Amino acid sequence: MLEKIRELICNYVEVEPEEITENSRFMEDLNMNSYDFMCLLGDLEAEFDVTVDESEILEIHTIGEAIVYLENLKK
């Protein structure tokens, strides 16, 4: 899942995939703006066939947190 998320993130920000870790923060480390983040969420929903609850997204700050959240949605 991390590899696919890295690939999707690289569509929005200029960062090398290998620089993206589970500890990377979307806004602070990857310099994503809120528009890019919301577009990424749409991509994640399509890629992993899930529906993201926008109120829960406010609690997700790192790639690792996103992975846990997506894995829980897929159960």
N, CA, C and O atoms as a GROMACS GRO file, in nm:
protein
  300
    1MET      N    1   0.083  -0.119   0.000
    1MET     CA    2   0.000   0.000   0.000
    1MET      C    3   0.087   0.126   0.000
    1MET      O    4   0.054   0.225  -0.065
    2LEU      N    5   0.197   0.122   0.072
    2LEU     CA    6   0.287   0.238   0.080
    2LEU      C    7   0.336   0.277  -0.059
    2LEU      O    8   0.342   0.395  -0.092
    3GLU      N    9   0.371   0.178  -0.140
    3GLU     CA   10   0.423   0.208  -0.275
    3GLU      C   11   0.319   0.281  -0.359
    3GLU      O   12   0.352   0.376  -0.429
    4LYS      N   13   0.194   0.237  -0.353
    4LYS     CA   14   0.088   0.300  -0.431
    4LYS      C   15   0.062   0.442  -0.381
    4LYS      O   16   0.042   0.533  -0.461
    5ILE      N   17   0.062   0.460  -0.250
    5ILE     CA   18   0.041   0.594  -0.194
    5ILE      C   19   0.155   0.686  -0.236
    5ILE      O   20   0.132   0.802  -0.269
    6ARG      N   21   0.277   0.635  -0.234
    6ARG     CA   22   0.392   0.716  -0.280
    6ARG      C   23   0.370   0.761  -0.424
    6ARG      O   24   0.391   0.878  -0.457
    7GLU      N   25   0.329   0.668  -0.508
    7GLU     CA   26   0.306   0.698  -0.649
    7GLU      C   27   0.200   0.808  -0.665
    7GLU      O   28   0.218   0.901  -0.744
    8LEU      N   29   0.092   0.797  -0.590
    8LEU     CA   30  -0.015   0.897  -0.598
    8LEU      C   31   0.031   1.033  -0.548
    8LEU      O   32  -0.001   1.136  -0.609
    9ILE      N   33   0.105   1.035  -0.439
    9ILE     CA   34   0.154   1.161  -0.384
    9ILE      C   35   0.243   1.234  -0.484
    9ILE      O   36   0.238   1.356  -0.496
   10CYS      N   37   0.325   1.158  -0.554
   10CYS     CA   38   0.418   1.218  -0.651
   10CYS      C   39   0.346   1.286  -0.767
   10CYS      O   40   0.408   1.361  -0.842
   11ASN      N   41   0.216   1.260  -0.784
   11ASN     CA   42   0.138   1.332  -0.885
   11ASN      C   43   0.109   1.475  -0.841
   11ASN      O   44   0.073   1.559  -0.923
   12TYR      N   45   0.125   1.502  -0.712
   12TYR     CA   46   0.087   1.633  -0.658
   12TYR      C   47   0.204   1.718  -0.609
   12TYR      O   48   0.197   1.840  -0.611
   13VAL      N   49   0.308   1.654  -0.566
   13VAL     CA   50   0.423   1.730  -0.513
   13VAL      C   51   0.552   1.679  -0.576
   13VAL      O   52   0.560   1.564  -0.619
   14GLU      N   53   0.650   1.765  -0.580
   14GLU     CA   54   0.779   1.728  -0.637
   14GLU      C   55   0.869   1.674  -0.527
   14GLU      O   56   0.946   1.748  -0.465
   15VAL      N   57   0.857   1.546  -0.504
   15VAL     CA   58   0.938   1.477  -0.405
   15VAL      C   59   0.968   1.338  -0.461
   15VAL      O   60   0.885   1.279  -0.529
   16GLU      N   61   1.085   1.287  -0.432
   16GLU     CA   62   1.121   1.154  -0.480
   16GLU      C   63   1.047   1.049  -0.397
   16GLU      O   64   1.037   1.062  -0.275
   17PRO      N   65   0.994   0.945  -0.462
   17PRO     CA   66   0.918   0.842  -0.390
   17PRO      C   67   0.992   0.784  -0.270
   17PRO      O   68   0.932   0.758  -0.166
   18GLU      N   69   1.123   0.763  -0.285
   18GLU     CA   70   1.198   0.702  -0.175
   18GLU      C   71   1.211   0.795  -0.054
   18GLU      O   72   1.250   0.751   0.054
   19GLU      N   73   1.180   0.924  -0.073
   19GLU     CA   74   1.184   1.018   0.039
   19GLU      C   75   1.057   1.011   0.124
   19GLU      O   76   1.053   1.063   0.235
   20ILE      N   77   0.954   0.946   0.072
   20ILE     CA   78   0.826   0.937   0.141
   20ILE      C   79   0.827   0.813   0.230
   20ILE      O   80   0.841   0.701   0.181
   21THR      N   81   0.813   0.835   0.360
   21THR     CA   82   0.810   0.724   0.455
   21THR      C   83   0.678   0.725   0.529
   21THR      O   84   0.596   0.815   0.512
   22GLU      N   85   0.657   0.624   0.612
   22GLU     CA   86   0.533   0.620   0.691
   22GLU      C   87   0.527   0.735   0.791
   22GLU      O   88   0.419   0.770   0.838
   23ASN      N   89   0.641   0.792   0.825
   23ASN     CA   90   0.644   0.905   0.919
   23ASN      C   91   0.629   1.040   0.851
   23ASN      O   92   0.618   1.142   0.919
   24SER      N   93   0.628   1.042   0.718
   24SER     CA   94   0.615   1.168   0.645
   24SER      C   95   0.478   1.230   0.671
   24SER      O   96   0.375   1.162   0.664
   25ARG      N   97   0.479   1.359   0.702
   25ARG     CA   98   0.354   1.433   0.723
   25ARG      C   99   0.315   1.499   0.591
   25ARG      O  100   0.398   1.557   0.522
   26PHE      N  101   0.186   1.490   0.558
   26PHE     CA  102   0.138   1.542   0.430
   26PHE      C  103   0.170   1.689   0.411
   26PHE      O  104   0.227   1.728   0.309
   27MET      N  105   0.134   1.771   0.506
   27MET     CA  106   0.150   1.916   0.490
   27MET      C  107   0.292   1.962   0.523
   27MET      O  108   0.355   2.032   0.444
   28GLU      N  109   0.341   1.922   0.638
   28GLU     CA  110   0.469   1.975   0.686
   28GLU      C  111   0.589   1.920   0.610
   28GLU      O  112   0.680   1.995   0.576
   29ASP      N  113   0.592   1.790   0.584
   29ASP     CA  114   0.709   1.728   0.521
   29ASP      C  115   0.699   1.723   0.369
   29ASP      O  116   0.799   1.740   0.299
   30LEU      N  117   0.580   1.700   0.318
   30LEU     CA  118   0.562   1.684   0.174
   30LEU      C  119   0.513   1.811   0.106
   30LEU      O  120   0.500   1.816  -0.017
   31ASN      N  121   0.484   1.913   0.186
   31ASN     CA  122   0.440   2.043   0.134
   31ASN      C  123   0.312   2.036   0.050
   31ASN      O  124   0.296   2.111  -0.046
   32MET      N  125   0.223   1.947   0.088
   32MET     CA  126   0.094   1.941   0.018
   32MET      C  127   0.006   2.053   0.071
   32MET      O  128   0.007   2.084   0.190
   33ASN      N  129  -0.070   2.114  -0.019
   33ASN     CA  130  -0.168   2.212   0.027
   33ASN      C  131  -0.302   2.141   0.043
   33ASN      O  132  -0.315   2.024   0.006
   34SER      N  133  -0.399   2.208   0.097
   34SER     CA  134  -0.526   2.142   0.127
   34SER      C  135  -0.596   2.093   0.001
   34SER      O  136  -0.662   1.989   0.003
   35TYR      N  137  -0.584   2.166  -0.109
   35TYR     CA  138  -0.645   2.122  -0.235
   35TYR      C  139  -0.581   1.992  -0.284
   35TYR      O  140  -0.650   1.898  -0.320
   36ASP      N  141  -0.447   1.988  -0.283
   36ASP     CA  142  -0.377   1.866  -0.324
   36ASP      C  143  -0.417   1.749  -0.236
   36ASP      O  144  -0.437   1.638  -0.285
   37PHE      N  145  -0.427   1.773  -0.106
   37PHE     CA  146  -0.462   1.667  -0.012
   37PHE      C  147  -0.602   1.612  -0.042
   37PHE      O  148  -0.623   1.491  -0.040
   38MET      N  149  -0.697   1.701  -0.069
   38MET     CA  150  -0.833   1.656  -0.099
   38MET      C  151  -0.837   1.579  -0.231
   38MET      O  152  -0.910   1.480  -0.243
   39CYS      N  153  -0.760   1.624  -0.329
   39CYS     CA  154  -0.752   1.549  -0.456
   39CYS      C  155  -0.690   1.411  -0.433
   39CYS      O  156  -0.736   1.312  -0.490
   40LEU      N  157  -0.586   1.406  -0.350
   40LEU     CA  158  -0.523   1.278  -0.317
   40LEU      C  159  -0.625   1.185  -0.251
   40LEU      O  160  -0.627   1.065  -0.280
   41LEU      N  161  -0.708   1.238  -0.164
   41LEU     CA  162  -0.810   1.155  -0.099
   41LEU      C  163  -0.902   1.092  -0.202
   41LEU      O  164  -0.937   0.974  -0.191
   42GLY      N  165  -0.940   1.169  -0.302
   42GLY     CA  166  -1.024   1.115  -0.409
   42GLY      C  167  -0.953   1.003  -0.482
   42GLY      O  168  -1.014   0.901  -0.516
   43ASP      N  169  -0.823   1.022  -0.508
   43ASP     CA  170  -0.745   0.917  -0.574
   43ASP      C  171  -0.737   0.791  -0.487
   43ASP      O  172  -0.748   0.679  -0.538
   44LEU      N  173  -0.719   0.810  -0.357
   44LEU     CA  174  -0.711   0.696  -0.265
   44LEU      C  175  -0.843   0.620  -0.260
   44LEU      O  176  -0.845   0.497  -0.256
   45GLU      N  177  -0.953   0.694  -0.259
   45GLU     CA  178  -1.084   0.629  -0.260
   45GLU      C  179  -1.101   0.543  -0.384
   45GLU      O  180  -1.147   0.429  -0.376
   46ALA      N  181  -1.063   0.597  -0.498
   46ALA     CA  182  -1.076   0.523  -0.623
   46ALA      C  183  -0.981   0.403  -0.628
   46ALA      O  184  -1.020   0.294  -0.667
   47GLU      N  185  -0.858   0.425  -0.588
   47GLU     CA  186  -0.757   0.320  -0.594
   47GLU      C  187  -0.788   0.202  -0.502
   47GLU      O  188  -0.772   0.086  -0.541
   48PHE      N  189  -0.834   0.232  -0.380
   48PHE     CA  190  -0.856   0.126  -0.281
   48PHE      C  191  -1.003   0.091  -0.262
   48PHE      O  192  -1.037   0.010  -0.176
   49ASP      N  193  -1.091   0.152  -0.344
   49ASP     CA  194  -1.234   0.123  -0.341
   49ASP      C  195  -1.292   0.137  -0.201
   49ASP      O  196  -1.355   0.046  -0.148
   50VAL      N  197  -1.270   0.255  -0.143
   50VAL     CA  198  -1.322   0.287  -0.010
   50VAL      C  199  -1.389   0.424  -0.016
   50VAL      O  200  -1.372   0.499  -0.112
   51THR      N  201  -1.465   0.455   0.088
   51THR     CA  202  -1.522   0.589   0.102
   51THR      C  203  -1.466   0.649   0.230
   51THR      O  204  -1.481   0.594   0.338
   52VAL      N  205  -1.402   0.762   0.214
   52VAL     CA  206  -1.336   0.830   0.325
   52VAL      C  207  -1.436   0.923   0.394
   52VAL      O  208  -1.508   0.997   0.329
   53ASP      N  209  -1.438   0.918   0.526
   53ASP     CA  210  -1.521   1.009   0.606
   53ASP      C  211  -1.440   1.136   0.628
   53ASP      O  212  -1.338   1.135   0.697
   54GLU      N  213  -1.486   1.246   0.570
   54GLU     CA  214  -1.409   1.371   0.574
   54GLU      C  215  -1.383   1.420   0.716
   54GLU      O  216  -1.282   1.486   0.741
   55SER      N  217  -1.472   1.391   0.809
   55SER     CA  218  -1.450   1.436   0.947
   55SER      C  219  -1.335   1.359   1.013
   55SER      O  220  -1.265   1.412   1.099
   56GLU      N  221  -1.316   1.232   0.972
   56GLU     CA  222  -1.208   1.152   1.028
   56GLU      C  223  -1.072   1.189   0.968
   56GLU      O  224  -0.969   1.167   1.030
   57ILE      N  225  -1.073   1.244   0.848
   57ILE     CA  226  -0.949   1.279   0.779
   57ILE      C  227  -0.871   1.386   0.855
   57ILE      O  228  -0.749   1.391   0.846
   58LEU      N  229  -0.940   1.468   0.929
   58LEU     CA  230  -0.871   1.574   1.005
   58LEU      C  231  -0.773   1.519   1.107
   58LEU      O  232  -0.684   1.590   1.152
   59GLU      N  233  -0.789   1.392   1.143
   59GLU     CA  234  -0.700   1.329   1.241
   59GLU      C  235  -0.580   1.260   1.177
   59GLU      O  236  -0.493   1.208   1.247
   60ILE      N  237  -0.574   1.260   1.044
   60ILE     CA  238  -0.467   1.190   0.973
   60ILE      C  239  -0.363   1.291   0.928
   60ILE      O  240  -0.392   1.382   0.850
   61HIS      N  241  -0.241   1.274   0.978
   61HIS     CA  242  -0.134   1.368   0.946
   61HIS      C  243  -0.016   1.303   0.877
   61HIS      O  244   0.060   1.371   0.808
   62THR      N  245   0.002   1.172   0.895
   62THR     CA  246   0.118   1.104   0.837
   62THR      C  247   0.073   0.995   0.739
   62THR      O  248  -0.043   0.953   0.738
   63ILE      N  249   0.168   0.951   0.657
   63ILE     CA  250   0.140   0.842   0.564
   63ILE      C  251   0.101   0.716   0.641
   63ILE      O  252   0.009   0.645   0.601
   64GLY      N  253   0.171   0.688   0.750
   64GLY     CA  254   0.141   0.570   0.831
   64GLY      C  255  -0.001   0.573   0.885
   64GLY      O  256  -0.069   0.470   0.885
   65GLU      N  257  -0.045   0.688   0.932
   65GLU     CA  258  -0.182   0.701   0.981
   65GLU      C  259  -0.282   0.677   0.868
   65GLU      O  260  -0.387   0.616   0.889
   66ALA      N  261  -0.250   0.725   0.750
   66ALA     CA  262  -0.338   0.704   0.634
   66ALA      C  263  -0.346   0.556   0.599
   66ALA      O  264  -0.454   0.507   0.566
   67ILE      N  265  -0.234   0.486   0.605
   67ILE     CA  266  -0.232   0.343   0.574
   67ILE      C  267  -0.320   0.267   0.673
   67ILE      O  268  -0.399   0.182   0.632
   68VAL      N  269  -0.306   0.296   0.801
   68VAL     CA  270  -0.388   0.228   0.903
   68VAL      C  271  -0.535   0.257   0.878
   68VAL      O  272  -0.618   0.167   0.883
   69TYR      N  273  -0.567   0.382   0.850
   69TYR     CA  274  -0.705   0.422   0.825
   69TYR      C  275  -0.762   0.347   0.704
   69TYR      O  276  -0.873   0.294   0.710
   70LEU      N  277  -0.686   0.344   0.594
   70LEU     CA  278  -0.734   0.276   0.473
   70LEU      C  279  -0.748   0.126   0.495
   70LEU      O  280  -0.843   0.065   0.447
   71GLU      N  281  -0.653   0.066   0.567
   71GLU     CA  282  -0.663  -0.077   0.595
   71GLU      C  283  -0.786  -0.108   0.677
   71GLU      O  284  -0.852  -0.210   0.654
   72ASN      N  285  -0.819  -0.022   0.772
   72ASN     CA  286  -0.941  -0.043   0.853
   72ASN      C  287  -1.066  -0.029   0.768
   72ASN      O  288  -1.163  -0.102   0.790
   73LEU      N  289  -1.066   0.064   0.672
   73LEU     CA  290  -1.183   0.081   0.585
   73LEU      C  291  -1.204  -0.041   0.497
   73LEU      O  292  -1.317  -0.076   0.466
   74LYS      N  293  -1.096  -0.105   0.458
   74LYS     CA  294  -1.106  -0.219   0.367
   74LYS      C  295  -1.153  -0.346   0.438
   74LYS      O  296  -1.189  -0.443   0.372
   75LYS      N  297  -1.155  -0.348   0.571
   75LYS     CA  298  -1.197  -0.468   0.645
   75LYS      C  299  -1.346  -0.488   0.637
   75LYS      O  300  -1.399  -0.584   0.693
   0.00000   0.00000   0.00000
